[in-house]
Amino acid sequence: MKRQGASSERKRARIPSGKAGAANGFLMEVCVDSVESAVNAERGGADRIELCSGLSEGGTTPSMGVLQVVKQSVQIPVFVMIRPRGGDFLYSDREIEVMKADIRLAKLYGADGLVFGALTEDGHIDKELCMSLMAICRPLPVTFHRAFDMVHDPMAALETLLTLGFERVLTSGCDSSALEGLPLIKRLIEQEVV
């Protein structure tokens, strides 16, 4: 992780959606938590930004003020994390209401895409909640975030996400880093392509 003052930037591996604009089919998305980091990411060649807060907690929803100024400061797409708190990916009814409100606000303030994830207690994708949140997100593209790395069965989870209409999945291959999780990432990509 590269630290710059109080902010940080992380490069993350993503399963390509087949819609990438880069010649090799991959885009470089950089996770940032400040305006300065967003500007630096764009200068450094990032194709897209994932805007978060609370990176030490795995990423939480950023303030709408940060989103507004980031959108004024960069030309590349900005995808916004929707996660009311760190910790697990099981959400209470009140947290779900916060997520819905945050999605509406992120769209209002110019988000180019949204990033979220929700699981059930037994480690499966929370289909009902994901469908409910995706309905509010549309027509923006939606990425399922690193909650994916906590699922019980990654191959089945990917099928579920594709069926639900997620365009992207953020994963480290269910390991501590994308490099260590590369074997699973390759299997997931092959499954999506087939």
C-alpha positions as CSV (number, residue, x, y, z in Angstrom):
1,M,0.0,0.0,0.0
2,K,1.3,3.4,-0.9
3,R,0.8,6.1,1.7
4,Q,0.5,9.8,0.9
5,G,-0.1,11.9,3.9
6,A,-3.3,10.7,5.6
7,S,-4.6,9.1,2.4
8,S,-3.7,5.9,0.7
9,E,-4.0,4.3,-2.7
10,R,-4.3,0.5,-3.5
11,K,-4.3,-1.2,-6.8
12,R,-6.8,-4.1,-6.9
13,A,-7.3,-7.0,-9.3
14,R,-10.7,-7.3,-10.9
15,I,-12.3,-9.9,-13.0
16,P,-12.7,-8.3,-16.5
17,S,-16.2,-7.7,-17.7
18,G,-15.4,-7.9,-21.4
19,K,-16.4,-4.2,-21.6
20,A,-12.9,-2.8,-20.7
21,G,-11.5,-0.1,-22.8
22,A,-7.9,-1.0,-22.5
23,A,-6.3,-2.8,-25.4
24,N,-5.5,-5.9,-23.2
25,G,-9.1,-6.0,-21.8
26,F,-8.0,-4.8,-18.3
27,L,-8.4,-1.5,-16.7
28,M,-6.3,-0.2,-13.8
29,E,-8.6,0.8,-11.1
30,V,-7.2,2.5,-8.0
31,C,-8.9,2.6,-4.6
32,V,-8.6,6.0,-3.1
33,D,-9.8,7.8,0.0
34,S,-9.1,11.5,-0.7
35,V,-9.2,14.1,-3.5
36,E,-5.4,14.2,-3.5
37,S,-5.1,10.5,-4.0
38,A,-7.7,10.6,-6.8
39,V,-5.8,13.3,-8.6
40,N,-2.5,11.4,-8.1
41,A,-4.1,8.1,-9.3
42,E,-5.3,9.8,-12.5
43,R,-1.9,11.4,-13.1
44,G,-0.3,8.0,-12.5
45,G,-2.4,6.3,-15.3
46,A,-5.4,5.0,-13.5
47,D,-8.4,4.3,-15.8
48,R,-10.9,4.4,-13.0
49,I,-11.2,5.3,-9.4
50,E,-12.9,3.4,-6.6
51,L,-13.7,6.1,-4.0
52,C,-13.9,5.0,-0.4
53,S,-13.4,6.1,3.1
54,G,-12.0,4.0,6.0
55,L,-9.5,1.9,4.0
56,S,-8.2,0.5,7.2
57,E,-11.6,-1.1,7.7
58,G,-11.7,-2.5,4.2
59,G,-13.4,0.6,2.7
60,T,-16.6,2.4,3.7
61,T,-18.9,4.9,2.0
62,P,-17.1,8.2,1.4
63,S,-18.6,11.6,2.2
64,M,-20.6,13.2,-0.6
65,G,-18.4,16.3,-0.2
66,V,-15.3,14.2,-1.1
67,L,-17.2,12.7,-4.1
68,Q,-18.3,16.1,-5.3
69,V,-14.8,17.5,-5.2
70,V,-13.2,14.4,-6.7
71,K,-15.7,14.6,-9.6
72,Q,-14.6,18.2,-10.2
73,S,-10.9,17.3,-10.0
74,V,-10.6,14.2,-12.3
75,Q,-11.8,13.2,-15.7
76,I,-11.8,9.4,-15.2
77,P,-14.8,7.4,-14.0
78,V,-15.4,7.4,-10.2
79,F,-17.1,4.3,-8.7
80,V,-18.3,4.9,-5.1
81,M,-18.2,2.3,-2.3
82,I,-21.5,1.7,-0.6
83,R,-20.7,0.2,2.8
84,P,-22.0,1.8,6.0
85,R,-19.4,0.3,8.3
86,G,-16.4,-2.0,8.4
87,G,-16.6,-5.6,9.7
88,D,-18.8,-8.3,8.2
89,F,-21.1,-8.0,5.3
90,L,-24.4,-8.7,7.1
91,Y,-26.5,-5.6,7.4
92,S,-29.4,-4.6,9.7
93,D,-32.6,-3.0,8.4
94,R,-31.3,0.4,9.4
95,E,-28.0,-0.1,7.7
96,I,-29.8,-1.2,4.6
97,E,-31.8,2.1,4.7
98,V,-28.5,4.0,5.0
99,M,-27.1,2.1,2.0
100,K,-30.1,2.9,-0.1
101,A,-29.9,6.6,0.8
102,D,-26.1,6.6,0.1
103,I,-26.8,5.1,-3.4
104,R,-29.3,7.8,-4.2
105,L,-26.9,10.5,-3.0
106,A,-23.9,9.1,-4.8
107,K,-25.9,9.1,-8.0
108,L,-27.0,12.6,-7.4
109,Y,-23.4,13.7,-6.8
110,G,-22.2,12.2,-10.1
111,A,-21.0,8.7,-9.3
112,D,-20.2,6.8,-12.5
113,G,-20.7,3.4,-10.9
114,L,-21.4,1.9,-7.5
115,V,-19.6,-0.8,-5.5
116,F,-21.2,-2.9,-2.8
117,G,-21.6,-6.4,-1.5
118,A,-23.8,-8.3,1.0
119,L,-23.7,-11.8,2.3
120,T,-25.9,-14.2,4.3
121,E,-24.9,-15.7,7.6
122,D,-24.0,-18.9,5.9
123,G,-21.5,-17.3,3.5
124,H,-23.6,-16.9,0.3
125,I,-24.5,-13.9,-1.7
126,D,-27.5,-12.1,-0.2
127,K,-29.5,-12.2,-3.4
128,E,-32.6,-10.4,-2.1
129,L,-30.6,-7.5,-0.7
130,C,-28.4,-7.3,-3.8
131,M,-31.4,-7.2,-6.1
132,S,-33.0,-4.4,-4.0
133,L,-29.8,-2.3,-4.0
134,M,-29.2,-2.9,-7.7
135,A,-32.6,-1.6,-8.6
136,I,-31.7,1.7,-7.0
137,C,-28.2,1.7,-8.6
138,R,-29.4,1.4,-12.2
139,P,-28.7,2.5,-14.8
140,L,-25.2,2.8,-13.3
141,P,-22.8,-0.2,-13.5
142,V,-22.4,-2.1,-10.3
143,T,-19.4,-3.9,-8.9
144,F,-19.6,-6.6,-6.1
145,H,-16.8,-5.8,-3.7
146,R,-14.4,-7.8,-1.5
147,A,-17.3,-9.4,0.3
148,F,-16.7,-11.9,-2.5
149,D,-13.6,-13.1,-0.7
150,M,-15.7,-14.3,2.2
151,V,-18.1,-16.5,0.3
152,H,-18.4,-20.2,1.0
153,D,-18.1,-21.2,-2.7
154,P,-16.5,-18.7,-5.0
155,M,-17.4,-20.4,-8.2
156,A,-21.1,-20.7,-7.3
157,A,-21.0,-17.1,-6.0
158,L,-19.7,-15.8,-9.3
159,E,-22.5,-17.5,-11.2
160,T,-25.0,-15.9,-8.8
161,L,-23.4,-12.5,-9.3
162,L,-23.5,-12.8,-13.1
163,T,-27.2,-13.9,-12.9
164,L,-28.0,-10.9,-10.7
165,G,-26.4,-8.6,-13.3
166,F,-23.2,-7.4,-11.6
167,E,-20.7,-6.2,-14.2
168,R,-17.6,-6.6,-12.1
169,V,-16.3,-8.4,-9.1
170,L,-13.5,-7.1,-6.8
171,T,-11.5,-10.0,-5.4
172,S,-8.1,-11.0,-4.2
173,G,-8.9,-14.6,-5.1
174,C,-10.1,-15.3,-1.5
175,D,-6.6,-14.9,-0.3
176,S,-4.5,-12.2,1.4
177,S,-3.4,-10.6,-1.9
178,A,-4.4,-10.9,-5.5
179,L,-1.0,-12.4,-6.3
180,E,-1.5,-15.2,-3.7
181,G,-5.1,-15.7,-5.0
182,L,-4.1,-15.8,-8.6
183,P,-4.9,-19.5,-9.2
184,L,-8.6,-18.8,-8.1
185,I,-8.7,-15.6,-10.1
186,K,-7.7,-17.4,-13.2
187,R,-10.4,-20.1,-12.6
188,L,-13.0,-17.4,-12.1
189,I,-12.0,-15.6,-15.3
190,E,-12.1,-18.9,-17.2
191,Q,-15.6,-19.6,-15.8
192,E,-16.9,-16.2,-16.9
193,V,-15.4,-16.5,-20.4
194,V,-16.9,-20.0,-21.0
